Amino acid sequence: MGCRDVHAATVLSFLCGIASVAGLFAGTLLPNWRKLRLITFNRNEKNLTVYTGLWVKCARYDGSSDCLMYDTTWYSSVDQLDLRVLQFALPLSILIAMGALLLCLIGMCNTAFRSSVPNIKLAKCLVNSAGCHLVAGLLFFLAGTMSLSPSIWVIFYNIHLNKKFEPVFAFDYAVYVTIASAGGLFMTSLLLFIWYCACKSLPSPFWQPLYSHPPSMHTYSQPYSARSRLSAIEIDIPVVSHTT
């Protein structure tokens, strides 16, 4: 595995992270988290379905694509605990995942554009390319956990609502989109961890996130001559002799 170069695992994890964040954006904005189906037995009327999202609510007749009622103030009056939790969890997980993407990009750029000779001024930097990827993997895992747990809770909360009232509640496809996006975040984290563990045994200051010993000037400086290495205080004094 090319640990000192931009590897396919890191590029694939970055692309997978972008797709997962896009899926979380879609799941957050979609008004299709829960639907309430109201069935009428009057032949002159149509059945009504109420689609509930995190921010808006829409009511439609069967066979119609237009909203009979579109409530844009639903976000401030959500009375369902699972949706209220998702209002905080999903935006926060998106921010965490975007921070992880930024760290992953910094790590790849640092690997791609690094110099072949280490910079003495940056020798004491504790976090470099692999450090960025390692922290990004942890953040991806955290974001996936924060988005997956409340999304699965929606499924069980629907069962609770159907038992409490009537079996008219059902979760919609926004739940599937968010769960799939959370799975993508876990896959991104797994790829970064696999790359890190595969490269951990490589002794190179270019990729290790933490130096095992403080770098010194002697490590990165040009080699001294054989005479100067004998003593740090040895001084050669020229002797001038006069001939008569």
Protein Blocks (a to p, Z undefined) as FASTA:
>chain_A
ZZkbccfklmmmmmmmmmmmmmmmmmmmpccfbccddddfbfkbccddddddfkbccddd
ehiabdfbdcfklmmmccbfklmmmmmmmmmmmmmmmmmmmmmmmmmmmmmmpcfbdcfk
lmmpmbdfklmmmmmmmmmmmmmmmmmmmmmmmmmmmmmmmmmmccfbccdfklmmmmmm
mmmmmmmmmmmmmmmmmmmmpccfklmmbdfbdcdfklmmccddfklmmpmkbccddddd
ddZZ
